[in-house]
């Protein structure tokens, strides 16, 4: 939590902004920045259509989970009953009807309508109001039902309890039919606020294996004082806040941990995702990229139209809020706090920006009629961009080609340069085009030969060719491989993994395919149609006009920049800083193919717990001690939930590690301690998911202390501790598009996952992917700050995994012999 503590400091500059208008106040005075853009008529028409569609979906979401199937018959029945009823009937003269009639006489429209129209309008309005009230009552019941999390604590393979079965039946009964993507948002319960005493006790328990007796006694005393004194005050504010916001911690977490941080986001915040193990062979850079772009845009279409996803597992509804900002989102730097700027699905978010050979190009991904370009058309556009980049009159200036280095450096420095050099003229227009793009495509000349090399290129390139402010960048290498670079503040890895699975991993089994010549199907026919037109075939008359096959495609536009003077100097300094970050980043992607999840399930041990115990053992062997370790857990079972921290190092895990390094300890005892440690870890992970974690509540308490200008020695000590090992397990097989667990062809296309930089300067970042028959680890550290290398830690991880495999197999075999 040290990075969070550094970010939570009092504001010294007031900022306010809205679309088209930015206002800020500093020592130089009041700054105003206003811009107005009028798009073409066809774009405005499309924007109106998108706006109307979203409002229509939002209207029906107000009735969820009742839905149109209930609301329409209710309204229709009420209108029929009121119009057919005699004047003395309850529907026309009862107390409720009389009150509604009296209230309607106060409305301005009652005098311009006939009596019959007036009655019908009131009946429709009353029916809709009744539907809304019924839906809200239903949503309240769903929120109460979703507070139950007992299903999560049942052991794998165990039959559901009677209570869970009854709960599931009632939940299904009240859930309605065909919910949209965001229908469940209003029905999800709020993240509960733990008791201060419970959080402090959990902190102390997690710190016991990492401290001496004297240190633990001191921390315990500070914790007891906190519970009895300032903790009560902070807790009251958090409780009050939880009543008025969807999630008491999420917006603070986004602001103070991500957006207030002034550190470079390249390596320190952004993360990467890698291509599949066996991508399609013989497919070119532009052909592969076009297919992925097309699939990503189809994924965006689902989000824009709030269509539900085909998720792999039937679980209780989860929060989908993070999907809203996957596309058309940019992190805009500020002097003291960045902001996330998201542009809704309208006509101004219909373009991609392509970075190729140091130049930026923009082209619309939709035709003028609003149709998404086909994969072969996108491939053609990418090829045109490569040709344009090669034949532009002059090579790009160094500062122009290295412009993206500005986004990789210190956030305040980038904010100042942005204000001074991108606030008007050509630079302002080009930057606006880049920031409103759906996402950025990078056509990279690199040809990575292994996943470690690909991971480094995906994470940072050469430090000057990744626009890391965009929500994500699709990086296409010259050998046809693909990867992602993702900005972290808007969403967490499972959301991007889902998109990547749909757009890259399972794309080869569904949707558009490639032809034998390595292009997308239809590409050759499109070019052949163009050639026939130019040569006079097909009645063209040999005029040499642009072929209809490609003439409808919007021509890519070169984004131009003015990079002389102060801006060129700023870019040069940013490049120097970015390349210093690059040279200090050490990464190893470990492919452990000796075994995977299958073995762990065979010996009946949780895969995640198994891996975490291996990491603890490996770190102890590397440094002779355990370290404070971070693992992220999902909290999307709650409204606007993101993550919670699991602390894998426990008293039980320490006992297991001690047994493993004790030559006198028997294998049977080691195996027993491993199972105990894994069970403790699994329980803690589940508790974190249901709101019984430690660190998000601690963080909120700390923010309250800063806001109230009240110091807390306990929070200062706990929040100041660094995460020496930061870990995260990446999800796989989230959708029904494929089945890599059972089909060998699909298993060959899985991804090794992705990675991130270390949190502590002298620590490690470890991201891992657990597959059926193999494991992948992405291990990173600082070259200057860490005494060891990532390769050294990787070797210890392999050794620990091999030892645990031997241990569990020997104990299992011994148990069989005794039987």
HELIX and SHEET records of a PDB file:
HELIX    1   1 UNK A    2  UNK A    7  1                                   6    
HELIX    2   2 UNK A   41  UNK A   61  1                                  21    
HELIX    3   3 UNK A   68  UNK A   84  1                                  17    
HELIX    4   4 UNK A   90  UNK A   93  1                                   4    
HELIX    5   5 UNK A   95  UNK A  104  1                                  10    
HELIX    6   6 UNK A  108  UNK A  112  5                                   5    
HELIX    7   7 UNK A  115  UNK A  146  1                                  32    
HELIX    8   8 UNK A  150  UNK A  153  5                                   4    
HELIX    9   9 UNK A  162  UNK A  174  1                                  13    
HELIX   10  10 UNK A  183  UNK A  187  5                                   5    
HELIX   11  11 UNK A  196  UNK A  208  1                                  13    
HELIX   12  12 UNK A  213  UNK A  228  1                                  16    
HELIX   13  13 UNK A  230  UNK A  244  1                                  15    
HELIX   14  14 UNK A  250  UNK A  252  1                                   3    
HELIX   15  15 UNK A  253  UNK A  259  3                                   7    
HELIX   16  16 UNK A  285  UNK A  304  1                                  20    
HELIX   17  17 UNK A  321  UNK A  325  5                                   5    
HELIX   18  18 UNK A  347  UNK A  349  5                                   3    
HELIX   19  19 UNK A  375  UNK A  391  1                                  17    
HELIX   20  20 UNK A  398  UNK A  401  1                                   4    
HELIX   21  21 UNK A  405  UNK A  408  1                                   4    
HELIX   22  22 UNK A  411  UNK A  421  1                                  11    
HELIX   23  23 UNK A  425  UNK A  435  1                                  11    
HELIX   24  24 UNK A  451  UNK A  460  1                                  10    
HELIX   25  25 UNK A  493  UNK A  500  1                                   8    
HELIX   26  26 UNK A  501  UNK A  505  3                                   5    
HELIX   27  27 UNK A  507  UNK A  509  5                                   3    
HELIX   28  28 UNK A  523  UNK A  534  1                                  12    
HELIX   29  29 UNK A  537  UNK A  539  5                                   3    
HELIX   30  30 UNK A  548  UNK A  551  1                                   4    
HELIX   31  31 UNK A  566  UNK A  583  1                                  18    
HELIX   32  32 UNK A  597  UNK A  602  1                                   6    
HELIX   33  33 UNK A  607  UNK A  623  1                                  17    
HELIX   34  34 UNK A  651  UNK A  660  1                                  10    
HELIX   35  35 UNK A  667  UNK A  689  1                                  23    
HELIX   36  36 UNK A  695  UNK A  707  1                                  13    
HELIX   37  37 UNK A  713  UNK A  719  1                                   7    
HELIX   38  38 UNK A  744  UNK A  747  1                                   4    
HELIX   39  39 UNK A  790  UNK A  818  1                                  29    
SHEET    1   A 3 UNK A  14  UNK A  18  0                                        
SHEET    2   A 3 UNK A  21  UNK A  26 -1                                        
SHEET    3   A 3 UNK A  29  UNK A  34 -1                                        
SHEET    1   B 8 UNK A 557  UNK A 559  0                                        
SHEET    2   B 8 UNK A 359  UNK A 364 -1                                        
SHEET    3   B 8 UNK A 351  UNK A 356 -1                                        
SHEET    4   B 8 UNK A 440  UNK A 443  1                                        
SHEET    5   B 8 UNK A 472  UNK A 476  1                                        
SHEET    6   B 8 UNK A 482  UNK A 486 -1                                        
SHEET    7   B 8 UNK A 271  UNK A 274 -1                                        
SHEET    8   B 8 UNK A 754  UNK A 755 -1                                        
SHEET    1   C 2 UNK A 329  UNK A 332  0                                        
SHEET    2   C 2 UNK A 339  UNK A 342 -1                                        
SHEET    1   D 6 UNK A 585  UNK A 592  0                                        
SHEET    2   D 6 UNK A 775  UNK A 782 -1                                        
SHEET    3   D 6 UNK A 764  UNK A 770 -1                                        
SHEET    4   D 6 UNK A 725  UNK A 729  1                                        
SHEET    5   D 6 UNK A 629  UNK A 634  1                                        
SHEET    6   D 6 UNK A 643  UNK A 646 -1                                        
END                                                                             
